[in-house]
Amino acid sequence: MSQPPKKQCVALYKFQGQQEGDLSFSVNSVITVLSQEGAWWHGELNGVRGLFPSNYVKLVEPETKGYLQEEEAEVERMKKYMEDQVKHLRDSFQQALEQAESINNNHQPSHEDLQELL
């Protein structure tokens, strides 16, 4: 018989433990909840167990966790796409700038150009 999925929560805020036995975590850390009693819960993160304030986290349903992972993957894909687009634009702009400087450096004003300036 398979065990029911363990409860997990996502950190809404950073928590730096103040006492021995507190569980410190960063924003978006996924903590396995071992017990829920009052304002302080007992949990595990990266093999470390300890107490943490329940109002710093939000419980995540198992199906929600998969959805969040999919959303995070989509955000990463979009971020990579945007970074590639910015790089392409930057490279295109740099190439156009170099071409303009080359034209400017190689351009000898004609007699007509000089007459227009006078």
C-alpha positions in Angstrom: 0.0 0.0 0.0 1.4 3.4 -0.9 1.7 6.1 1.6 -0.3 9.3 1.2 1.7 12.2 -0.2 3.5 14.2 2.5 2.2 17.7 3.0 4.4 20.4 1.7 4.4 24.2 1.9 6.0 27.0 0.0 7.8 29.8 1.8 6.2 33.2 1.2 9.0 35.0 3.1 12.6 34.4 4.2 13.0 33.0 7.7 16.3 33.0 9.5 16.0 30.9 12.6 16.6 32.6 15.9 17.1 29.6 18.2 18.6 26.1 18.0 16.0 23.9 16.4 14.5 26.5 14.1 14.3 25.7 10.4 15.7 28.5 8.3 14.6 28.9 4.7 14.4 31.3 1.7 11.5 32.6 -0.3 10.0 29.8 -2.5 11.6 27.0 -0.5 9.5 23.9 -0.5 9.3 22.5 3.0 7.9 19.0 3.9 5.5 19.4 6.8 6.0 16.8 9.5 3.5 18.2 12.0 1.2 21.1 12.4 0.6 22.4 15.9 -0.4 25.9 16.5 1.6 28.8 15.1 4.8 26.8 14.8 5.1 23.8 12.5 7.7 21.1 12.4 9.2 20.5 9.0 12.1 19.3 6.9 14.1 21.1 4.2 17.2 19.6 2.5 17.5 16.9 5.2 17.4 19.5 8.0 14.5 19.3 10.5 13.2 22.1 12.7 10.4 24.5 13.7 9.2 27.3 11.6 6.3 29.9 11.8 3.3 28.7 9.9 2.3 32.3 8.8 5.5 32.4 6.7 4.3 29.6 4.4 1.4 28.4 2.3 0.4 24.8 2.1 0.6 23.3 -1.4 -1.7 20.5 -2.5 0.2 17.7 -4.4 -1.5 18.5 -7.7 -0.8 22.2 -7.2 2.9 21.5 -6.7 3.1 19.9 -10.1 1.3 22.9 -11.6 3.7 25.2 -9.9 6.6 23.3 -11.3 5.1 23.5 -14.8 4.6 27.3 -14.3 8.2 27.7 -13.1 9.4 25.8 -16.2 7.3 28.0 -18.4 8.7 31.2 -16.7 12.2 29.9 -17.3 11.4 29.2 -21.0 10.0 32.7 -21.4 13.0 34.2 -19.6 15.4 32.4 -21.9 13.4 33.5 -25.0 13.4 37.2 -23.8 17.1 37.0 -23.1 17.7 35.6 -26.6 15.6 38.4 -28.1 17.4 41.1 -26.2 20.8 39.6 -27.3 19.6 39.6 -30.9 18.4 43.2 -30.7 21.7 44.3 -29.0 23.8 42.5 -31.6 21.7 44.0 -34.5 22.0 47.5 -32.9 25.7 47.1 -32.5 26.1 45.9 -36.1 24.1 48.9 -37.4 26.1 51.3 -35.2 29.4 49.9 -36.6 28.1 50.2 -40.1 27.1 53.8 -39.5 30.5 54.6 -38.0 32.2 53.0 -40.9 30.1 55.0 -43.4 30.8 58.2 -41.4 34.5 57.5 -41.3 34.8 56.6 -45.0 32.6 59.5 -46.2 34.5 62.4 -47.8 32.2 65.3 -48.1 31.5 66.3 -51.7 31.7 69.8 -53.0 27.8 69.8 -52.9 27.8 68.7 -49.3 30.1 71.6 -48.4 28.0 74.1 -50.3 24.9 73.0 -48.4 26.7 73.8 -45.1 27.5 77.3 -46.3 
